[in-house]
């Protein structure tokens, strides 16, 4: 089908070459096509962006939503949307299977509604075999693009309106970072901010460097400018995002460390809280520890993935630190920030893991005493070195270890989290509680949730809450007037 309306074509115009001017040209052009579609349907034209995966993807989806709203689409539920976009994740192979399943369900809808559009983007699209499969078996998809060219979304939409074919635009890698495009934040009072893209670490179990490309850092002035704009618009908390924020600045013309960037961001008036993730232990510097210790705005929470407690397994994972180095790092962080909350990621059943290796992991959990841990059963990821390793651990052995680890993590976390009972803490009120409309759910600096009686007008404000009872992984509290 050709969705082009012939009298809309602006092909005689000169298209700007430089970004972001080029994209604003295409945003204006896309508006005319969306308006024509709206008139033809006799109703507003709707969209739904569904995000799979990490906070980087969630931030990318905010940019997609911002562009769609700018060109005239209105957000709706997936069941009734005219334009459905899946922003995909590919960390685990079953994530790909889920997307294919969802696409299969959309096919009859698309046949009934030829004006409907389906877009796919994100990490999964960076795998050549995925794109080949889509071209062969999912011809009804309209737009396919990857992680490097999300900024071109409006241009790709125009290309699709002007053609009767699937539009595919995948870049293998890029050093480009395009600033100052529209985005639509999920929350009015807090936001993620990309400070860098890509990853240079090549952990042997991870597909991310292959799909997100090489590391590249954003210009610090652009980051500060973006946060200042957000603060002027009501944001009080930012989450700085990168696959490894600790190596920020290495690709800049004038190198700058992550610690130096944090000091700059700390100066922004009106910004109350700074969070960041993810931190790779091998790059966490003494300078950063010092800045965290001295800061008034950096939250008392650090996500520090350990992945395994066995130095032998860490070497096979290509993590580039040992168990001893990790524990020493934790000691130095705790010395500088005594009340810090530490969380982590742990993989169980990595190829070649013995019971002895697993006991080393339990030892780290007992020594560090995490507030919480994301525990994962190792899953083979095609395209990574670990998938081809000998000694894949039997499923029943992995399951047994996973259960033992989970029990240890939960027992310790319940003890660690309860230490704040009876104290008064500053809490950012985030939403009305899902379970009780008279309660507000908020988050402490250490990332723990608190539920307390309060009005909806408190949302987005920092309030003092007396913590009356610890319920394991969250608190009940009372608002302190």
N, C-alpha and C positions, 0 to 999 in steps of 0.2 A: 504494500500500500504506500502511496505517496501522500504524506500529510502536508505537503507544501501548498500554500495558497499563492498562486502566481503573482497576484498584484501586491504581495508583501515584499517580494524579493528586493534586496537593497544591494545587488551585486555590483552596481556601478560605483558604490562608495569606496573610498580608500580605507582599508582596514589598518588600524594602528599596528605597528610591529612590536613596540615595547610593552612590557607588562608593568602595572596592572591595567594600563589604558586599553589594551586590546580586549581584556575580559569585560571591562565596562561597556565597550562598544557592543560586544556580543550579548551582554545582559539587556541592553536597550533593544537589540534586534530580537532576542528571545521573547521579550515582552509582547511584541506585535504578534508573534505566532500564538502565544498563550491567550492573548486577548481574542484572536480570531477563533480559537478552539472554544473559548468560553461562550462566544456569541453563537457558535454552531450548536453547542450543547444546551444553550439557554440556562446555564447555571455556573456557579464557580467551579474552577478546575482544581482538583485536590492532589496532595502528595503524602507519602509516608516513607520516612527513612528508618530502616531497621538496622541497628548496630550489633554486630557480633564482635566479641573480643575485648581488647584492652582500652585503657583511658586515652591512648593516642587515637584509637579509632573513634571513640566517643567525641573527642575534640574535632576530628575530621568531619564527623557527621554534623556538628554544629555549623561548620562552614558550608556544607551541602545545603542544609536547611536555610541558611542565610541567603544563599544564591537563589534557591527556589522561591522563597518569599519575595525577593526583590523582583523576580520576573513575573510574579502574579499568581503563583500557586498558593493554595491555602492548606494548612496541615490537617490531616484527617486520620481516622483509623485505617489500618491496612485493608480491611474488608471492603471499604468503599473508595479507596484512593485510585485516581486516574494515573498516577505515576508512582511506581513502587521502586525504591532503591534499597538494595542490600549492600551494606558496607561490611565486607567479609573479613574473617580471621582464618588463619591457616596453621596456627600453632600445633593443633592436633588434627590428625587425618579425619576424625569423625566430624569435625567442624565443616569440612567440605561436603560430606555426605548429607548433613542437615540442609545445606544451601540447595543441593540438587533436589532434595525432597520438597523444599518450599517452592522451587521453580516448577516442579511437576504439578503441584496444586494450582499454580497460577495459569497454566496453559489453557484450560477450558474458559477461564475468565477472559483471557486475552482474545480468544477466538470469538467470544460473544461481543466484546467491546474493542473493535479494531483501533479506536483512538487511544487506547490505554498504552502506557510506556512502562518498560521494565529496565532498570539500570543495575549494573553490578560493578562494584569497585572494591578497593581494599587489597589486603595481602594475598588472598587466594588468587586474584587475577594476575599476580606477578609470576604464576607458575605456567610455563608455556603449554604443558599438557592439559591444564584446566581450560585454557582458551580454545585449544583444539577441540576438546570435548564439547564445549558450548557451541562452537561453530557447527559441529556435526549434529549434535542431538538436541540443542536448545535454540533453534533458529529464530524463535519468537522473541528472544531477548533483544532489546533495542540498542543499549549503550553499554560498552565494557571498557573500563579504564582502571589504572592501578593506583599505587600509593604515591607516585612521584608527581602526578599531574592533576590532582584534585582541583587545583586552581583553575583548570581549563573547563570546568563543568558546564558553564553557560555556552561556551563555544561548541562543545560536543552535543549539547541539546539542540542548538541551531543546526548543526550538521545533520542531526537525525530528522529534524523537521523538513530539511531540504533534500532528503534522500529517501529511497524506499529500501534501504539496506541497513543491516546491523552496523553500528559505528564502533570500531575497536581502536583504542589509542593506549597502547602499553609502552612505557619507557623502561628500558632495562635498568637504568640508573640515572642520576642527575646530580648536579651540584647547585641547581637552581633553587632559590627560596623566594617565593612571590609574596610580598606584604600587602596589607591594606585592602583585603577583599571582604565582602559582607560575611557576617556569621550571626547565628541566632543562638544565644546561650540558653542552656536548659534551666539554669537557676539565675535569678536576678542578682543574688548577693555573693555568689562564688563562681569561679571558672577555672578551667584548665588553660594553661598557656604553654604552647610548644616552645622550647628553648633550643631544641636540636632535633635532627631527624637521622634515621639510619643507625647502624651499629657496626663496630669493627671487631667485635670480640670473638665471634665464631666458637661459642660453646658447642661441644660436639653433638648435643642433643637438639639444637635449636635451629629452626628454619629462618628466623627473623632477619639475619644479615643478608640472606639470599633474596628476600622479598622486599625489605625496606631499604636495601642499598647501603652504601658507605656513609659513615658519620659525616654530618655537616651541621655546623652551629649557626644559629641566627645571630645577626648583628645585635650587640647588647642595647644599642640606642633604640632599635626597633622593638625589642622586648619591653624595655622601660616605657616607650611611647604607648604600646598596646595596653600595658597594665594601667598606666595613668588614665587612659581613655575609659577603661573598665571601672576604675575607682570613681571617676567622675559620673559614671552611669550606675553607681550603687554597689559595686563589688567590694567586699571587705576581706575576702580570702581568695588567694590564688594557689593553684597546684601547678608547679613547674614540671613539665613533662619531657622525658627523653628516655631512650632505651638504656642509656647509662649517663645520667646527668653529671656524674663525677668527672667525666672526660670532656665536659663542655669547654669550648674555646680553642681547642687545638687546631681547628681548621680556619680560624679567623686570620685576616691579614695582620692584625695587631692582637696577638694571643692574649687571652684573658682567662683566668681560672674560674671555676664554678663559685668558689668562695668569694672572689672579687665581684662576680655578678650578683650574688646574694646581698653583698654590702650595698650595691647600687639600688637594688630593689627595696631594701630596708628603708631607704631614704624617702620613698614615695609617701607623701602625706595622705592620710585617710585609709591607707592599706593597713589592716589590723593583723592579718595572719598570712604566713607563707608556709606552704607544704611543698614537697618535691618527691618524685620517684621516676625511675628506679635507680638505686645506688649500687654500683658494683663494688664489692669490698676491695678489690685490687687497686682501685683508683681513689679510695677515700683518704684524703690528705689530712695531715695534722693542721694545716691552715683552715680546712673546712671544719674540723672538730672545734677549733678555737672560735671561729665565727658563730657556730651553733651555740657554743657555750656563752658567748657574749650577747647574742641577739635577743631583742625584746619581742620580735615578731615571728621568728621561725618556730613552728609548732614542736612540742616535745614528743615527736614521734618520728621514728626512722625505720623505713622498710629496708632491711639488709639481707637479701637472699643468700642463704648458706648452701643450699642444694644438697650437700652431703657433709657428714662429719668426718669422713675418712679421707685422709690426704691422698691415698692411692686412687680412690674413685674421683676425687677432685681433679687429679692430674688427667685421668681418662676423659673427664668432662671438659678439659681445657679451661678450667676456671682461673688458673694462675695465682692461687694462694693455697696455703696449707691450713689444716685444722688449727695449728698453733698460731699462725698469723691472724686468722679470723678471731680467735679468742682474745689475742692481744689487742686487736682493734676494738673489740667490744669493751675491754677494760678501759682503754684510753677514752672512748666515747662516754662511758659511764662516769669517769673521773671528771670530765668537763661538763657533762649534763646529767647530774645524779638522778633526776626524776624522769629521764627519758623512757619512753615506751618503745620497745623493740619488737618488730614483727619480721617474719621471714618466709621464704619459700623452701620446701624440701621435696626432693624427688626420691621415691623408694623404688628399689628394684632395677636400678641402672645396670646395664650389662656387666656381668662379672662381680656384682656386689655379693659379698659373703656375709654370713651371720656376724662375723667379727667387724666388718665394715659397718654393718647396720648398728651394732653396739656403739661404735664411735659416734654415729649420728645421735643416738639416744643420749650419749655423754654430753654432746654439745647442747642439746635441748635442756638437759638438767643444769648445766653450768650457766648458760645464758639466761634461762627462764624468760622465754618470750611471752609477750602479752597475747599474741595469737600467731598461728602459722598456717600458711596455705600448703597443705600436704597433697602431693600428687603421686599416683602410681605411674611409673615410667611407661610412656607409650611410644612405640616405634614411629619415627617421623621420616617417611621416605625422602631421600635427598640430603639427609644429615649423616655425618660419619658414624654416629652411634648406631644407626639402623643396620649397618653392615657388620657390627662387632659380634664376635663369638660370645658364648656364655650368656645368652639371654636368660634371665632368671625365670624359673617356672612360676606360672600364675598363682598356684596355691601358696607358694612360699612368699611371694610378693604381697598377696592379700593378708597373710598372717602378720607380716612385718608392718604393713600399713595400719592394721587395726591396733597393734601394740603402740606404734608411734602416735596415732591419733589419741589414744587413751592418755599417754604421757603428756602430750601437748595440752590437752583439755584440762587435766588435773592441775598442772602447773599454772596455766593461764587463769583458771578460776581463783587460785591463791594470789597471783600477781595483781590481777585486776581489782581484787577486793580491798587493796591497801588504802584506797581513797575514801572508803566509807566514813561518814561523819565529817568530811571536810567540805568546804565551799569552793566551787570551781567556776571559772568562766566558761560559758557554753554558747556556741553559735546555734541559735534556734533555726532549724532547717525546714521542718514540715509539720503538718498536723499528723499525729500518730495514726498509723494504719488500723490500730486495734481499738482506739478510744478517741473520739472526736473532741473530747475536752482536754486531751493531753497534747503537748508539743514534744516533738523529738528533736534533740540537738546533739552537737558533737563537742566533746572536750578537746583541748589542745593535743592530748595524747591519742586522739582519734576514737576514744570510747564513746558509745552512744548513751544518752541520758533521756529519760522520759519524765516529764513534769507537767503539772496542771498549768495551763496558760492560754492566753488569747492568741488567735491567728495573727493579730497585728504585731506580735513579737518576731515573726519569721524574718530572718535576715539580720537580726540584731544580736549583739553579744550581751548576755545576761548572766548574773550570778545565780548559781543553783546550789543549794545545800544537798549533798548526796546522802540520802537516808538509808538506802538499801542496795547492796550489790546483788544482781541476779545472774552472776556468772560472767556474761560478756556484755552486759549493759547495766545501767543504774536506774533506780527510781529516785527522784529528788523533789525538792520544793523550791519554788522561785523565791529568791531573797529580794524583797522590795528595796 
